[in-house]
Amino acid sequence: MVDIPIVVGGGIRNPQTASKLVASGAKLIVTGNHFENENHWEHLKLFADAVHVKKSILI
């Protein structure tokens, strides 16, 4: 276990992979040049939804 943010990148080409990495503790996902290709722009929202996990607070 570490106290510094974990940055993960390389080969992340789908939202499912990005989501698994965040669930495993990654704080930053690097997609590299995946979104430089206009054909992948439509996936941007799917990636965003996959990595921005909303956490509930129980009181």
Secondary structure, 3 states (H helix, E strand, C coil): CCCCCEEEECCCCCHHHHHHHHHCCEEEEECCCHHHCHHHHHHHHHHHHHHCCCCCCCC
